[in-house]
Amino acid sequence: MIRLTDPTRVGQALAEVRQLQGMSRPACAREIAKLTGRGWRSINSQLWTWDTGACRPTLEAIGPYLTVLGLILAVDFEDEAEENP
């Protein structure tokens, strides 16, 4: 489980997971291209914008990325005030 306290960092967090798995951005882009039929170079560029925080992934766009990384997205809306009374 990866817990994000700052949802604007989702792209950077996924890049960290990808790197921990030993997968380069281009290799990941090629795998996403196989799933989606898109060109791997445009996907690689898109991943770069997510990795650097220049753009944030949409829920629709993130699905194939999660699949390639072997991750499942779970959203926890628990109030932090309840966690830290």
N, CA, C and O atoms as CSV, one atom per row, in Angstrom:
chain,resi,resn,atom,element,x,y,z
A,1,MET,N,N,0.847,-1.165,0.000
A,1,MET,CA,C,0.000,0.000,0.000
A,1,MET,C,C,0.895,1.232,0.000
A,1,MET,O,O,1.878,1.308,0.737
A,2,ILE,N,N,0.540,2.171,-0.824
A,2,ILE,CA,C,1.203,3.460,-0.856
A,2,ILE,C,C,0.189,4.473,-0.345
A,2,ILE,O,O,-0.872,4.645,-0.947
A,3,ARG,N,N,0.494,5.128,0.730
A,3,ARG,CA,C,-0.426,6.123,1.265
A,3,ARG,C,C,0.084,7.501,0.877
A,3,ARG,O,O,1.203,7.885,1.219
A,4,LEU,N,N,-0.743,8.227,0.169
A,4,LEU,CA,C,-0.387,9.579,-0.251
A,4,LEU,C,C,-1.095,10.585,0.636
A,4,LEU,O,O,-2.321,10.584,0.739
A,5,THR,N,N,-0.331,11.422,1.259
A,5,THR,CA,C,-0.943,12.490,2.040
A,5,THR,C,C,-1.157,13.719,1.174
A,5,THR,O,O,-1.930,14.609,1.529
A,6,ASP,N,N,-0.473,13.768,0.038
A,6,ASP,CA,C,-0.613,14.872,-0.906
A,6,ASP,C,C,-1.017,14.292,-2.257
A,6,ASP,O,O,-0.159,13.816,-3.000
A,7,PRO,N,N,-2.310,14.324,-2.590
A,7,PRO,CA,C,-2.769,13.707,-3.829
A,7,PRO,C,C,-2.183,14.332,-5.093
A,7,PRO,O,O,-2.277,13.744,-6.170
A,8,THR,N,N,-1.589,15.501,-4.977
A,8,THR,CA,C,-0.971,16.112,-6.157
A,8,THR,C,C,0.328,15.411,-6.526
A,8,THR,O,O,0.877,15.662,-7.599
A,9,ARG,N,N,0.834,14.532,-5.655
A,9,ARG,CA,C,2.081,13.816,-5.904
A,9,ARG,C,C,1.877,12.404,-6.441
A,9,ARG,O,O,2.817,11.609,-6.431
A,10,VAL,N,N,0.688,12.073,-6.903
A,10,VAL,CA,C,0.429,10.706,-7.352
A,10,VAL,C,C,1.375,10.288,-8.488
A,10,VAL,O,O,1.843,9.150,-8.506
A,11,GLY,N,N,1.656,11.176,-9.416
A,11,GLY,CA,C,2.562,10.846,-10.512
A,11,GLY,C,C,3.958,10.532,-10.023
A,11,GLY,O,O,4.577,9.571,-10.480
A,12,GLN,N,N,4.457,11.331,-9.100
A,12,GLN,CA,C,5.786,11.105,-8.548
A,12,GLN,C,C,5.833,9.811,-7.740
A,12,GLN,O,O,6.823,9.081,-7.792
A,13,ALA,N,N,4.771,9.526,-7.000
A,13,ALA,CA,C,4.721,8.295,-6.205
A,13,ALA,C,C,4.743,7.065,-7.114
A,13,ALA,O,O,5.426,6.084,-6.821
A,14,LEU,N,N,3.997,7.122,-8.209
A,14,LEU,CA,C,3.993,5.991,-9.137
A,14,LEU,C,C,5.348,5.827,-9.816
A,14,LEU,O,O,5.774,4.703,-10.083
A,15,ALA,N,N,6.027,6.934,-10.098
A,15,ALA,CA,C,7.371,6.857,-10.671
A,15,ALA,C,C,8.320,6.165,-9.694
A,15,ALA,O,O,9.170,5.374,-10.103
A,16,GLU,N,N,8.174,6.461,-8.416
A,16,GLU,CA,C,9.016,5.828,-7.405
A,16,GLU,C,C,8.763,4.321,-7.355
A,16,GLU,O,O,9.702,3.533,-7.242
A,17,VAL,N,N,7.493,3.926,-7.439
A,17,VAL,CA,C,7.151,2.499,-7.453
A,17,VAL,C,C,7.747,1.841,-8.695
A,17,VAL,O,O,8.329,0.760,-8.612
A,18,ARG,N,N,7.601,2.491,-9.830
A,18,ARG,CA,C,8.147,1.952,-11.080
A,18,ARG,C,C,9.655,1.741,-10.960
A,18,ARG,O,O,10.180,0.708,-11.376
A,19,GLN,N,N,10.338,2.718,-10.392
A,19,GLN,CA,C,11.787,2.621,-10.228
A,19,GLN,C,C,12.157,1.522,-9.237
A,19,GLN,O,O,13.140,0.811,-9.447
A,20,LEU,N,N,11.389,1.372,-8.167
A,20,LEU,CA,C,11.642,0.298,-7.210
A,20,LEU,C,C,11.483,-1.073,-7.858
A,20,LEU,O,O,12.138,-2.038,-7.463
A,21,GLN,N,N,10.614,-1.149,-8.845
A,21,GLN,CA,C,10.415,-2.405,-9.573
A,21,GLN,C,C,11.491,-2.619,-10.637
A,21,GLN,O,O,11.524,-3.657,-11.298
A,22,GLY,N,N,12.365,-1.632,-10.796
A,22,GLY,CA,C,13.442,-1.753,-11.774
A,22,GLY,C,C,12.995,-1.539,-13.207
A,22,GLY,O,O,13.643,-2.011,-14.141
A,23,MET,N,N,11.890,-0.827,-13.384
A,23,MET,CA,C,11.356,-0.591,-14.719
A,23,MET,C,C,11.640,0.847,-15.137
A,23,MET,O,O,11.336,1.788,-14.403
A,24,SER,N,N,12.214,1.009,-16.302
A,24,SER,CA,C,12.466,2.350,-16.822
A,24,SER,C,C,11.167,2.949,-17.347
A,24,SER,O,O,10.201,2.232,-17.609
A,25,ARG,N,N,11.155,4.260,-17.497
A,25,ARG,CA,C,9.978,4.923,-18.052
A,25,ARG,C,C,9.686,4.421,-19.467
A,25,ARG,O,O,8.533,4.100,-19.753
A,26,PRO,N,N,10.690,4.337,-20.382
A,26,PRO,CA,C,10.397,3.834,-21.734
A,26,PRO,C,C,9.865,2.398,-21.745
A,26,PRO,O,O,8.973,2.072,-22.529
A,27,ALA,N,N,10.410,1.545,-20.880
A,27,ALA,CA,C,9.917,0.161,-20.820
A,27,ALA,C,C,8.464,0.135,-20.359
A,27,ALA,O,O,7.652,-0.623,-20.890
A,28,CYS,N,N,8.147,0.952,-19.385
A,28,CYS,CA,C,6.773,1.044,-18.900
A,28,CYS,C,C,5.862,1.583,-20.002
A,28,CYS,O,O,4.758,1.079,-20.203
A,29,ALA,N,N,6.327,2.601,-20.708
A,29,ALA,CA,C,5.542,3.183,-21.801
A,29,ALA,C,C,5.255,2.143,-22.881
A,29,ALA,O,O,4.160,2.113,-23.443
A,30,ARG,N,N,6.230,1.300,-23.167
A,30,ARG,CA,C,6.012,0.247,-24.180
A,30,ARG,C,C,4.940,-0.741,-23.734
A,30,ARG,O,O,4.118,-1.180,-24.539
A,31,GLU,N,N,4.951,-1.088,-22.454
A,31,GLU,CA,C,3.937,-2.012,-21.934
A,31,GLU,C,C,2.553,-1.369,-21.957
A,31,GLU,O,O,1.569,-2.027,-22.296
A,32,ILE,N,N,2.475,-0.104,-21.604
A,32,ILE,CA,C,1.187,0.603,-21.662
A,32,ILE,C,C,0.710,0.683,-23.104
A,32,ILE,O,O,-0.484,0.540,-23.369
A,33,ALA,N,N,1.628,0.910,-24.040
A,33,ALA,CA,C,1.267,0.974,-25.461
A,33,ALA,C,C,0.659,-0.339,-25.936
A,33,ALA,O,O,-0.276,-0.336,-26.737
A,34,LYS,N,N,1.180,-1.451,-25.452
A,34,LYS,CA,C,0.620,-2.765,-25.822
A,34,LYS,C,C,-0.824,-2.891,-25.352
A,34,LYS,O,O,-1.657,-3.482,-26.039
A,35,LEU,N,N,-1.116,-2.338,-24.183
A,35,LEU,CA,C,-2.470,-2.417,-23.623
A,35,LEU,C,C,-3.448,-1.474,-24.314
A,35,LEU,O,O,-4.624,-1.794,-24.485
A,36,THR,N,N,-2.943,-0.310,-24.707
A,36,THR,CA,C,-3.843,0.751,-25.174
A,36,THR,C,C,-3.845,0.968,-26.677
A,36,THR,O,O,-4.787,1.548,-27.218
A,37,GLY,N,N,-2.797,0.508,-27.363
A,37,GLY,CA,C,-2.698,0.755,-28.800
A,37,GLY,C,C,-2.166,2.137,-29.137
A,37,GLY,O,O,-2.109,2.508,-30.310
A,38,ARG,N,N,-1.782,2.892,-28.143
A,38,ARG,CA,C,-1.198,4.216,-28.366
A,38,ARG,C,C,0.293,4.069,-28.664
A,38,ARG,O,O,0.882,3.019,-28.410
A,39,GLY,N,N,0.886,5.106,-29.194
A,39,GLY,CA,C,2.322,5.106,-29.445
A,39,GLY,C,C,3.101,5.222,-28.148
A,39,GLY,O,O,2.751,6.016,-27.275
A,40,TRP,N,N,4.157,4.430,-28.023
A,40,TRP,CA,C,4.892,4.417,-26.760
A,40,TRP,C,C,5.621,5.734,-26.511
A,40,TRP,O,O,5.822,6.117,-25.359
A,41,ARG,N,N,6.017,6.425,-27.565
A,41,ARG,CA,C,6.731,7.690,-27.357
A,41,ARG,C,C,5.826,8.756,-26.733
A,41,ARG,O,O,6.256,9.508,-25.858
A,42,SER,N,N,4.580,8.813,-27.184
A,42,SER,CA,C,3.666,9.796,-26.579
A,42,SER,C,C,3.352,9.411,-25.130
A,42,SER,O,O,3.188,10.279,-24.274
A,43,ILE,N,N,3.270,8.109,-24.864
A,43,ILE,CA,C,3.034,7.663,-23.490
A,43,ILE,C,C,4.244,7.996,-22.622
A,43,ILE,O,O,4.096,8.445,-21.485
A,44,ASN,N,N,5.437,7.775,-23.160
A,44,ASN,CA,C,6.659,8.100,-22.419
A,44,ASN,C,C,6.678,9.583,-22.046
A,44,ASN,O,O,7.037,9.946,-20.926
A,45,SER,N,N,6.290,10.432,-22.994
A,45,SER,CA,C,6.225,11.877,-22.715
A,45,SER,C,C,5.198,12.181,-21.635
A,45,SER,O,O,5.436,12.998,-20.746
A,46,GLN,N,N,4.056,11.516,-21.726
A,46,GLN,CA,C,3.013,11.720,-20.725
A,46,GLN,C,C,3.504,11.295,-19.346
A,46,GLN,O,O,3.286,12.005,-18.365
A,47,LEU,N,N,4.166,10.142,-19.263
A,47,LEU,CA,C,4.688,9.677,-17.985
A,47,LEU,C,C,5.709,10.664,-17.423
A,47,LEU,O,O,5.756,10.900,-16.216
A,48,TRP,N,N,6.524,11.237,-18.308
A,48,TRP,CA,C,7.511,12.211,-17.854
A,48,TRP,C,C,6.819,13.394,-17.177
A,48,TRP,O,O,7.276,13.869,-16.138
A,49,THR,N,N,5.719,13.870,-17.763
A,49,THR,CA,C,5.019,15.009,-17.150
A,49,THR,C,C,4.452,14.637,-15.789
A,49,THR,O,O,4.411,15.471,-14.885
A,50,TRP,N,N,4.015,13.392,-15.634
A,50,TRP,CA,C,3.515,12.930,-14.343
A,50,TRP,C,C,4.661,12.778,-13.354
A,50,TRP,O,O,4.549,13.184,-12.197
A,51,ASP,N,N,5.777,12.184,-13.818
A,51,ASP,CA,C,6.940,11.965,-12.952
A,51,ASP,C,C,7.464,13.272,-12.370
A,51,ASP,O,O,7.847,13.329,-11.202
A,52,THR,N,N,7.479,14.300,-13.175
A,52,THR,CA,C,8.051,15.579,-12.759
A,52,THR,C,C,7.044,16.478,-12.046
A,52,THR,O,O,7.428,17.503,-11.483
A,53,GLY,N,N,5.781,16.117,-12.062
A,53,GLY,CA,C,4.749,16.934,-11.445
A,53,GLY,C,C,4.246,18.052,-12.334
A,53,GLY,O,O,3.470,18.898,-11.890
A,54,ALA,N,N,4.688,18.065,-13.605
A,54,ALA,CA,C,4.219,19.094,-14.541
A,54,ALA,C,C,2.729,18.947,-14.809
A,54,ALA,O,O,2.033,19.938,-15.030
A,55,CYS,N,N,2.241,17.714,-14.789
A,55,CYS,CA,C,0.814,17.407,-14.950
A,55,CYS,C,C,0.461,16.282,-13.993
A,55,CYS,O,O,1.320,15.513,-13.563
A,56,ARG,N,N,-0.814,16.204,-13.673
A,56,ARG,CA,C,-1.294,15.100,-12.839
A,56,ARG,C,C,-2.108,14.147,-13.689
A,56,ARG,O,O,-2.850,14.581,-14.570
A,57,PRO,N,N,-1.979,12.843,-13.435
A,57,PRO,CA,C,-2.759,11.883,-14.212
A,57,PRO,C,C,-4.240,11.955,-13.859
A,57,PRO,O,O,-4.613,12.224,-12.717
A,58,THR,N,N,-5.069,11.710,-14.862
A,58,THR,CA,C,-6.505,11.599,-14.616
A,58,THR,C,C,-6.807,10.162,-14.213
A,58,THR,O,O,-6.002,9.264,-14.457
A,59,LEU,N,N,-7.943,9.947,-13.608
A,59,LEU,CA,C,-8.328,8.580,-13.237
A,59,LEU,C,C,-8.418,7.683,-14.464
A,59,LEU,O,O,-8.031,6.515,-14.414
A,60,GLU,N,N,-8.927,8.226,-15.560
A,60,GLU,CA,C,-9.050,7.445,-16.794
A,60,GLU,C,C,-7.680,7.048,-17.337
A,60,GLU,O,O,-7.486,5.911,-17.768
A,61,ALA,N,N,-6.741,7.973,-17.317
A,61,ALA,CA,C,-5.422,7.728,-17.902
A,61,ALA,C,C,-4.547,6.840,-17.028
A,61,ALA,O,O,-3.637,6.179,-17.530
A,62,ILE,N,N,-4.809,6.818,-15.746
A,62,ILE,CA,C,-3.927,6.108,-14.829
A,62,ILE,C,C,-4.145,4.591,-14.840
A,62,ILE,O,O,-3.261,3.841,-14.425
A,63,GLY,N,N,-5.292,4.138,-15.301
A,63,GLY,CA,C,-5.623,2.712,-15.276
A,63,GLY,C,C,-4.569,1.803,-15.898
A,63,GLY,O,O,-4.095,0.881,-15.235
A,64,PRO,N,N,-4.188,2.040,-17.163
A,64,PRO,CA,C,-3.172,1.178,-17.769
A,64,PRO,C,C,-1.827,1.221,-17.044
A,64,PRO,O,O,-1.124,0.213,-16.980
A,65,TYR,N,N,-1.473,2.373,-16.506
A,65,TYR,CA,C,-0.217,2.518,-15.753
A,65,TYR,C,C,-0.250,1.620,-14.521
A,65,TYR,O,O,0.711,0.907,-14.233
A,66,LEU,N,N,-1.367,1.665,-13.798
A,66,LEU,CA,C,-1.520,0.819,-12.614
A,66,LEU,C,C,-1.461,-0.656,-12.985
A,66,LEU,O,O,-0.857,-1.456,-12.270
A,67,THR,N,N,-2.084,-1.018,-14.098
A,67,THR,CA,C,-2.074,-2.409,-14.551
A,67,THR,C,C,-0.650,-2.883,-14.807
A,67,THR,O,O,-0.257,-3.961,-14.361
A,68,VAL,N,N,0.114,-2.080,-15.522
A,68,VAL,CA,C,1.497,-2.450,-15.836
A,68,VAL,C,C,2.331,-2.571,-14.564
A,68,VAL,O,O,3.196,-3.443,-14.473
A,69,LEU,N,N,2.084,-1.714,-13.587
A,69,LEU,CA,C,2.828,-1.769,-12.332
A,69,LEU,C,C,2.305,-2.847,-11.387
A,69,LEU,O,O,2.930,-3.141,-10.369
A,70,GLY,N,N,1.153,-3.437,-11.727
A,70,GLY,CA,C,0.565,-4.463,-10.873
A,70,GLY,C,C,-0.051,-3.891,-9.615
A,70,GLY,O,O,-0.035,-4.526,-8.561
A,71,LEU,N,N,-0.597,-2.682,-9.729
A,71,LEU,CA,C,-1.191,-2.001,-8.582
A,71,LEU,C,C,-2.697,-1.866,-8.739
A,71,LEU,O,O,-3.231,-1.912,-9.846
A,72,ILE,N,N,-3.359,-1.699,-7.621
A,72,ILE,CA,C,-4.789,-1.433,-7.574
A,72,ILE,C,C,-4.970,-0.101,-6.859
A,72,ILE,O,O,-4.350,0.142,-5.824
A,73,LEU,N,N,-5.810,0.751,-7.403
A,73,LEU,CA,C,-6.072,2.054,-6.794
A,73,LEU,C,C,-7.173,1.929,-5.756
A,73,LEU,O,O,-8.254,1.411,-6.034
A,74,ALA,N,N,-6.884,2.409,-4.565
A,74,ALA,CA,C,-7.881,2.489,-3.508
A,74,ALA,C,C,-7.845,3.908,-2.972
A,74,ALA,O,O,-6.774,4.447,-2.691
A,75,VAL,N,N,-9.000,4.504,-2.832
A,75,VAL,CA,C,-9.085,5.875,-2.336
A,75,VAL,C,C,-9.640,5.828,-0.923
A,75,VAL,O,O,-10.679,5.219,-0.667
A,76,ASP,N,N,-8.936,6.479,-0.017
A,76,ASP,CA,C,-9.329,6.517,1.385
A,76,ASP,C,C,-9.666,7.957,1.752
A,76,ASP,O,O,-8.787,8.817,1.790
A,77,PHE,N,N,-10.933,8.210,2.019
A,77,PHE,CA,C,-11.375,9.554,2.358
A,77,PHE,C,C,-11.462,9.768,3.861
A,77,PHE,O,O,-12.134,10.689,4.323
A,78,GLU,N,N,-10.788,8.926,4.619
A,78,GLU,CA,C,-10.816,9.046,6.063
A,78,GLU,C,C,-10.258,10.396,6.478
A,78,GLU,O,O,-9.227,10.837,5.972
A,79,ASP,N,N,-10.935,11.031,7.382
A,79,ASP,CA,C,-10.521,12.346,7.868
A,79,ASP,C,C,-9.284,12.194,8.747
A,79,ASP,O,O,-9.269,11.377,9.668
A,80,GLU,N,N,-8.247,12.982,8.461
A,80,GLU,CA,C,-7.014,12.917,9.235
A,80,GLU,C,C,-7.263,13.286,10.684
A,80,GLU,O,O,-6.554,12.802,11.565
A,81,ALA,N,N,-8.239,14.119,10.954
A,81,ALA,CA,C,-8.545,14.513,12.330
A,81,ALA,C,C,-8.950,13.300,13.143
A,81,ALA,O,O,-8.659,13.236,14.338
A,82,GLU,N,N,-9.621,12.325,12.518
A,82,GLU,CA,C,-10.016,11.121,13.205
A,82,GLU,C,C,-8.809,10.237,13.492
A,82,GLU,O,O,-8.790,9.530,14.499
A,83,GLU,N,N,-7.806,10.267,12.626
A,83,GLU,CA,C,-6.611,9.462,12.811
A,83,GLU,C,C,-5.736,10.018,13.921
A,83,GLU,O,O,-5.109,9.253,14.654
A,84,ASN,N,N,-5.683,11.338,14.057
A,84,ASN,CA,C,-4.809,11.995,15.018
A,84,ASN,C,C,-5.622,12.868,15.974
A,84,ASN,O,O,-5.567,14.095,15.902
A,85,PRO,N,N,-6.379,12.224,16.870
A,85,PRO,CA,C,-7.235,13.025,17.762
A,85,PRO,C,C,-6.435,13.879,18.713
A,85,PRO,O,O,-7.010,14.606,19.522
